[in-house]
Structures are given as C-alpha cells and as structure tokens.
Amino acid sequence: MSHIHFEFPITEKTYKVKGERKLKLYIIEPKTPKKNRAAILFFMGGTFKKNPNSPAHFQYQAKYFSSQGMVAICVDYRNGEDEGFTPVQAIVDAKSAVRWVRRHSDDLGIDPNKIVMCGSSAGGYVCVSSIMLQGLDDDEEEDNQTPNALVIFGAGMDGVDIMRRRYPQLLDRATELSPIHQIRNCLPPTLWLSGSQEEDAHRAGGLFEQNKKFIKQMITKGNEIKLVSYEGMEHGFFRYGRHNNKYFHMTNTEIKDFLESLEFI
C-alpha cells in the first residue's frame, strides 16, 4: 500500500501523526457551496493483512457521493503494513478521523451534525468498534467520535474470532474488542448491506448469519438498523468493477436513499 493512487482530483489533509506515520484524509470535493454540507468518511476493508488495501479502494463510491453534494473522504488508518499493528490502532485512528473532521467542519464547509462513517469488512469492524468499544483512545479528546449516521458492508463483529485467528496476543482482551459481546444502544441510524453468501473463516454465508445475529441483538437494545441483503452475493460484491457494476450502482442508490431520508443529501 506504499503507493496510493486516485483517479480523481483530491485534497490531502493529515489528521494524525504517530511517529513518522502521517495519517491522511483523501478528500473529493463536491461542486456545491462550501457551507453546511454533509460528509461521508470511507474506511476500506482488507487492512488487517500484511499487504493491505489502499484507501483508494473506495474512491468510486466517494466520487459518486461527491456528485450528490457530499464532502467524500477516503481515510487512511493504521493497518497490517504498520510495525506492531493490532486492530486497536485502527479503532483509535477511526475515532481521531471523525473528531478531526468535526473539529475542522468550518474549514471543510460541512455541518458537524451530518457526518457519516462507511466501512466494509475490516473497515466495517473498525467503524462499529470506534463507536461501541469504550476505553480505547490515544487522543486527549474523549468524545465527538460518534458519527451521525453509519453505513456498513458485510463485516465481522465477533472480536473473539478475529483475535483467535489473527492476533492471539490479544485473546485475553478479545471480548473487550468484540462488538457482538458488547451489545448496547449506542449506534446512530445505520444501514447494513450484506450478501447472503458472505463467508466467514468457517463457511459460505457464515458472515451473513453473524451479521444478522448482531443486528437482531442490537435492535432489541433500541438501535435503528436497516439490513438490506443481496441473495447469492459474495464478500465484496459491491466493489467497483465486479458484476459489471450492477451492485456498485444498486448499493450506491440504497445508501443515497438512506441519506436522503436523514436529509443529509
């Protein structure tokens, strides 16, 4: 991920520095007056592996939502390429990113009460965890990290399973790092998009079933979550370039309708 390439004009902003690592926001500006706009922050998946995906993986969705008048931001956060990486670093970086955008809302021309997080796979886990998991932080500021809306593409919510497979050194903290073990009323209005064949480490459809279980438990606690499922679709089905972009367009429309219902677009 050493080279991050965008096909569209972007503005780079550093939102956090850890040692020599400058964590950046890649911003695609809409062609709208620079005032009271909504912002959407994209957190890519595939970031826990040693050769992680680039923040640019969400650039096509970002470009679409900038065309709808939103300030669209692809977020770089610490990942498997960083020495000594664990998911805790990614979670606290996600909190920092939302705080930075809210703190700089005037400069960005956004409404600080219209901030959306959107994440897929590992990025979805990071987004949800940044809201749900308490006591994790490396900022002096300890609030303002919760977005006003949330969009998730199929993402593992079982931190015990994640730590057992990838970070056994964190097994003693696994339930603390596991959204499905921390069920409570805390999420903003949420749209969840998942393919029925999204796999976990054990079987096809396993991740979809886990997501349904998590959503059901969260709704019983009072969270407002809408699940939209896509029959027969695999993990990452929505990505630009897959399925002749059928589901790329379908999911963009679903997200647009959701954000219109909140009056963010």
Secondary structure, 3 states (H helix, E strand, C coil): CCCCCCCCCCEEEEEEEECCEEEEEEEECCCCCCCCEEEEEEECCCCCCCCCCCHHHHHHHHHHHHHCCCEEEEECCCCCCCCCCCHHHHHHHHHHHHHHHHHCHHHHCEEEEEEEEEEECHHHHHHHHHHHCCCCCCCCCCCCCCCCEEEEECCCCCHHHHHHHHCHHHHHHCHHHCHHHCCCCCCCCEEEEEECCCCCCCCCCHHHHHHHHHHHHHHHCCCCEEEEEECCCCCCCCCCCCHHHHHHHHHHHHHHHHHHHCCCC
